[in-house]
């Protein structure tokens, strides 16, 4: 039989300043872990990917097909694929030395922010960065690499939203043309009571399948990074 581990939690008075510091670090670590989902959304490619996939489903008008779980799962794996180089550097340069006791928390955070900045900066518009610099009355740094994460992260989010909506509009165009053609045809035939969506949905699905739509969408998302 495998031994069953015993886990105990004890709360008592600290006997040295080092124990207080260790407790505070543990509290900070648990707080950061609770914010991991938000961090995943804010500093990775997840936002753009999941919005574009949602636009695809809306453009096809297939209601809840594919379901949200499938879209989010696909978005997570595409995010992991696009973020692998950045995550590998973060693991090598920050996490591993910190766990080995070679870096303090402050130094590990500073090292971890470097690959994240290098990922976010090429995908962030200067106008969005200028917006938050102006809002916080912060002078522009001498180099983009010196931008604070409090400025870069929201600017990156705005840029990602704009890019995702631009890709979504492009995806809507061919399906909108099909809707217009079907609606015009039904009106010319006098079928006012027949919803155009009922007729256009099979044509849109057929177009999407024949064009290998999911492959093209995934390819466009991967190439955008």
HELIX and SHEET records of a PDB file:
HELIX    1   1 UNK A   17  UNK A   34  1                                  18    
HELIX    2   2 UNK A   36  UNK A   43  1                                   8    
HELIX    3   3 UNK A   46  UNK A   60  1                                  15    
HELIX    4   4 UNK A   68  UNK A   90  1                                  23    
HELIX    5   5 UNK A   91  UNK A   95  3                                   5    
HELIX    6   6 UNK A   96  UNK A   99  1                                   4    
HELIX    7   7 UNK A  105  UNK A  121  1                                  17    
HELIX    8   8 UNK A  126  UNK A  135  1                                  10    
HELIX    9   9 UNK A  144  UNK A  146  5                                   3    
HELIX   10  10 UNK A  149  UNK A  188  1                                  40    
HELIX   11  11 UNK A  196  UNK A  210  1                                  15    
HELIX   12  12 UNK A  213  UNK A  223  1                                  11    
END                                                                             
